[in-house]
Amino acid sequence: MTGFVVAIPARHAASRLPGKPLRPLGGEPLVLHVARRALAAGAREVWVATDDARIADALDGSGVRIAMTAADHASGTDRLAECARIAGWSDDTIVVNLQGDEPFAPVAGIRAVAGLLERSTAPMATLGAVINDVEQLFDPNAVKLVADATGHALYFSRAPIPWPRDAFARSRDALPAGGPWLRHIGIYAYRAGFLQTFADMPPGRLEVIESLEQLRVMEAGYRIAVAVTPEPFPPGVDTPEDLERAERHLATLRG
């Protein structure tokens, strides 16, 4: 790696878990755990893009930089585009978008998505994980992806794709042969110049249908490089129940 930066969007008014970045996990703010994962990955800079001074205060002395961004951004990508302008990154800077609710994101995964983009001619990269049970394949909250032979995304969907016609005509109780099926992991890398392009695009038809922002890129004719994550990404934190699960997981890690 020649160097990459990590930007973490951290909006205070999360709908399902208000104040999520500041919710305590192991006695410390959730966003601080995420920032530490980015620092451990060896990013040359780690920025948190936020709309709330309380989040900035919680990160004081952590070694990360703060971009105070507008409160009315429609998406995390828009917030990171403003962060890139504040940071003054060159157009070819590799920017990893690490979600602010991923306190256990593996260092290897953060580095992998940055390295994938560095090796690729695509303007954007992301990761997938192998699906191991049929329930996840049919879960609309688990986004599926298919890629071509050159390692670029063909499509992302909440539906089970690809659809094994003959096998599912017989039974949908187990994963049939012919996999692997891939679940999309919501970590991205962009070149900073393309991050601005992405944020300036109007929403695409497919994006609106599936409620998947990455489809905007593909519908506009750009490629997204895809690789399988080298390490599992534990589930993120979206709900109070998720936070309780994260507390148990952290206690296990700490022994």
C-alpha positions as CSV (number, residue, x, y, z in Angstrom):
1,M,0.0,0.0,0.0
2,T,1.2,3.5,-0.9
3,G,-1.1,5.0,1.7
4,F,-4.8,5.5,2.2
5,V,-7.1,7.5,4.4
6,V,-10.2,6.4,6.3
7,A,-13.3,8.6,6.7
8,I,-16.0,7.6,9.1
9,P,-19.5,9.2,8.7
10,A,-21.0,9.8,12.1
11,R,-24.5,11.3,12.2
12,H,-26.0,11.9,15.6
13,A,-29.7,11.6,14.6
14,A,-29.7,7.9,13.6
15,S,-33.4,6.9,13.2
16,R,-33.2,3.4,14.9
17,L,-30.7,4.3,17.6
18,P,-30.6,8.1,18.2
19,G,-27.2,9.3,19.4
20,K,-25.7,6.1,18.2
21,P,-22.1,7.3,17.8
22,L,-22.1,8.3,21.5
23,R,-23.8,5.2,22.9
24,P,-21.4,3.6,25.4
25,L,-19.8,0.3,24.4
26,G,-17.5,-1.0,27.1
27,G,-17.7,2.3,28.8
28,E,-16.5,4.3,25.8
29,P,-18.4,5.9,22.9
30,L,-19.2,3.6,20.0
31,V,-17.5,5.9,17.5
32,L,-14.2,5.8,19.4
33,H,-14.1,2.0,18.9
34,V,-14.6,2.4,15.2
35,A,-11.9,5.1,15.0
36,R,-9.4,2.8,16.7
37,R,-10.0,0.1,14.1
38,A,-9.2,2.6,11.4
39,L,-6.0,3.7,13.2
40,A,-5.0,0.1,13.7
41,A,-5.3,-0.6,10.0
42,G,-2.4,1.9,9.3
43,A,-4.3,4.6,7.5
44,R,-2.2,7.7,7.1
45,E,-5.1,9.8,8.2
46,V,-8.4,9.0,10.0
47,W,-11.2,11.5,9.8
48,V,-14.6,11.4,11.4
49,A,-17.2,13.4,9.4
50,T,-19.9,14.5,11.8
51,D,-22.7,17.1,12.3
52,D,-22.5,17.3,16.1
53,A,-20.0,18.9,18.4
54,R,-20.6,16.3,21.0
55,I,-19.2,13.6,18.7
56,A,-16.1,15.8,18.0
57,D,-15.6,16.3,21.8
58,A,-15.9,12.5,22.4
59,L,-12.9,12.0,20.0
60,D,-10.7,14.6,21.5
61,G,-7.2,13.2,22.0
62,S,-7.9,10.0,20.1
63,G,-5.6,10.8,17.1
64,V,-8.4,11.2,14.6
65,R,-9.3,14.4,12.7
66,I,-12.7,16.0,12.7
67,A,-14.7,17.4,9.8
68,M,-17.7,19.3,10.9
69,T,-20.2,18.7,8.1
70,A,-23.7,19.9,7.3
71,A,-26.6,18.3,9.2
72,D,-28.8,17.9,6.1
73,H,-26.8,15.4,4.0
74,A,-29.0,12.8,2.3
75,S,-26.4,10.0,2.7
76,G,-23.0,9.1,4.3
77,T,-21.4,9.5,0.8
78,D,-22.5,13.1,0.6
79,R,-21.1,13.7,4.1
80,L,-17.8,12.1,3.1
81,A,-17.6,14.2,-0.1
82,E,-17.8,17.3,2.1
83,C,-15.1,15.8,4.4
84,A,-12.9,15.3,1.3
85,R,-13.2,18.9,0.4
86,I,-12.5,20.0,4.0
87,A,-9.4,17.7,4.2
88,G,-8.2,18.9,0.8
89,W,-7.3,15.4,-0.5
90,S,-6.0,15.1,-4.0
91,D,-8.2,13.4,-6.6
92,D,-6.2,10.2,-6.6
93,T,-6.2,9.7,-2.8
94,I,-7.7,6.4,-1.7
95,V,-10.5,7.0,0.8
96,V,-12.0,4.1,2.7
97,N,-15.6,4.7,3.9
98,L,-15.8,2.8,7.2
99,Q,-19.3,3.0,8.7
100,G,-19.6,4.5,12.1
101,D,-21.4,1.5,13.5
102,E,-18.7,-1.1,12.8
103,P,-16.8,-1.3,16.2
104,F,-15.3,-4.7,15.3
105,A,-14.3,-4.1,11.7
106,P,-11.3,-6.3,11.0
107,V,-8.0,-4.5,10.3
108,A,-7.4,-6.9,7.4
109,G,-10.7,-6.0,5.8
110,I,-10.0,-2.3,5.9
111,R,-6.6,-2.8,4.4
112,A,-8.0,-5.2,1.8
113,V,-10.6,-2.8,0.3
114,A,-7.9,-0.1,0.1
115,G,-5.5,-2.4,-1.6
116,L,-8.1,-3.7,-4.0
117,L,-8.8,-0.2,-5.2
118,E,-5.1,0.6,-5.5
119,R,-4.6,-2.4,-7.8
120,S,-7.8,-1.7,-9.8
121,T,-8.6,0.7,-12.6
122,A,-12.2,1.0,-11.2
123,P,-13.0,4.2,-9.3
124,M,-14.6,2.3,-6.4
125,A,-14.2,-1.0,-4.5
126,T,-16.0,-3.0,-1.9
127,L,-16.0,-6.4,-0.2
128,G,-18.3,-9.4,0.0
129,A,-18.6,-12.4,2.4
130,V,-19.6,-16.0,1.6
131,I,-23.2,-16.8,2.6
132,N,-23.4,-20.0,4.6
133,D,-27.1,-20.4,5.3
134,V,-30.2,-20.2,3.2
135,E,-32.0,-17.9,5.7
136,Q,-29.4,-15.2,5.0
137,L,-29.8,-15.6,1.3
138,F,-33.5,-14.9,1.5
139,D,-33.1,-12.1,4.1
140,P,-33.8,-8.7,2.4
141,N,-31.6,-6.9,5.0
142,A,-28.6,-8.9,3.8
143,V,-27.6,-7.4,0.5
144,K,-26.4,-9.9,-2.1
145,L,-23.9,-9.3,-4.9
146,V,-22.7,-11.1,-8.0
147,A,-19.5,-10.3,-9.8
148,D,-18.0,-11.1,-13.2
149,A,-14.9,-13.1,-14.0
150,T,-12.7,-10.0,-13.7
151,G,-13.7,-9.2,-10.2
152,H,-16.2,-6.4,-10.9
153,A,-19.7,-6.2,-9.6
154,L,-22.5,-7.2,-12.0
155,Y,-25.4,-6.3,-9.6
156,F,-26.3,-5.8,-5.9
157,S,-29.8,-6.8,-4.7
158,R,-31.9,-7.5,-1.6
159,A,-33.2,-10.5,-3.5
160,P,-31.5,-13.9,-3.6
161,I,-29.1,-13.7,-6.6
162,P,-28.1,-15.6,-8.6
163,W,-31.3,-17.7,-8.5
164,P,-30.7,-21.4,-8.8
165,R,-33.8,-22.2,-10.8
166,D,-33.9,-26.0,-10.8
167,A,-32.7,-26.4,-7.2
168,F,-35.1,-23.9,-5.7
169,A,-37.9,-25.4,-7.7
170,R,-37.3,-28.6,-5.7
171,S,-36.6,-27.0,-2.3
172,R,-35.7,-23.7,-0.7
173,D,-34.7,-25.2,2.7
174,A,-30.9,-25.3,2.1
175,L,-28.2,-23.7,0.0
176,P,-27.9,-25.8,-3.2
177,A,-24.6,-26.6,-5.0
178,G,-23.3,-24.0,-7.4
179,G,-22.2,-21.3,-4.9
180,P,-20.7,-19.4,-3.3
181,W,-23.4,-16.8,-2.8
182,L,-22.0,-13.5,-1.6
183,R,-23.3,-11.0,1.0
184,H,-22.3,-7.4,0.4
185,I,-20.3,-5.8,3.2
186,G,-20.9,-2.1,3.4
187,I,-17.3,-0.9,3.4
188,Y,-16.1,1.0,0.3
189,A,-13.0,2.6,-1.1
190,Y,-13.1,5.4,-3.6
191,R,-10.6,7.7,-5.2
192,A,-11.3,11.1,-3.7
193,G,-12.1,12.7,-7.1
194,F,-14.7,10.0,-7.8
195,L,-16.2,10.5,-4.4
196,Q,-17.2,14.0,-5.5
197,T,-18.6,12.6,-8.8
198,F,-20.6,10.0,-6.9
199,A,-22.1,12.6,-4.5
200,D,-23.1,14.8,-7.4
201,M,-24.9,12.1,-9.3
202,P,-28.7,12.1,-9.2
203,P,-30.3,9.0,-7.6
204,G,-30.7,6.1,-10.1
205,R,-33.8,4.2,-10.9
206,L,-32.4,0.9,-9.7
207,E,-31.0,2.6,-6.5
208,V,-34.5,3.9,-5.7
209,I,-36.1,0.5,-6.3
210,E,-33.7,-1.5,-4.2
211,S,-32.7,1.3,-1.7
212,L,-29.1,0.6,-2.5
213,E,-26.9,3.6,-3.1
214,Q,-24.1,1.7,-4.8
215,L,-26.5,0.9,-7.7
216,R,-26.3,4.6,-8.7
217,V,-22.7,4.0,-9.7
218,M,-23.3,1.0,-11.8
219,E,-26.4,2.4,-13.5
220,A,-24.2,5.4,-14.5
221,G,-21.8,3.0,-16.2
222,Y,-18.9,2.9,-13.7
223,R,-17.3,-0.3,-12.4
224,I,-17.0,-1.4,-8.8
225,A,-14.2,-3.8,-7.9
226,V,-15.2,-6.6,-5.6
227,A,-13.2,-9.1,-3.5
228,V,-14.1,-11.6,-0.7
229,T,-13.1,-10.2,2.7
230,P,-10.0,-11.9,4.2
231,E,-11.7,-11.9,7.7
232,P,-15.3,-11.9,8.8
233,F,-17.0,-8.6,9.6
234,P,-19.1,-9.0,12.8
235,P,-22.6,-7.4,12.5
236,G,-22.7,-3.7,13.0
237,V,-24.8,-1.7,15.6
238,D,-28.2,-0.5,14.4
239,T,-30.5,-1.2,17.3
240,P,-30.5,-1.4,21.1
241,E,-30.4,-5.2,20.7
242,D,-27.3,-4.9,18.5
243,L,-25.6,-2.8,21.1
244,E,-26.3,-5.4,23.8
245,R,-24.9,-8.1,21.5
246,A,-21.8,-5.9,20.9
247,E,-21.3,-5.6,24.7
248,R,-21.3,-9.3,25.0
249,H,-18.8,-9.7,22.1
250,L,-16.5,-7.0,23.6
251,A,-16.5,-8.8,26.9
252,T,-15.5,-12.0,25.2
253,L,-12.7,-10.3,23.4
254,R,-11.4,-8.8,26.6
255,G,-11.6,-12.1,28.4
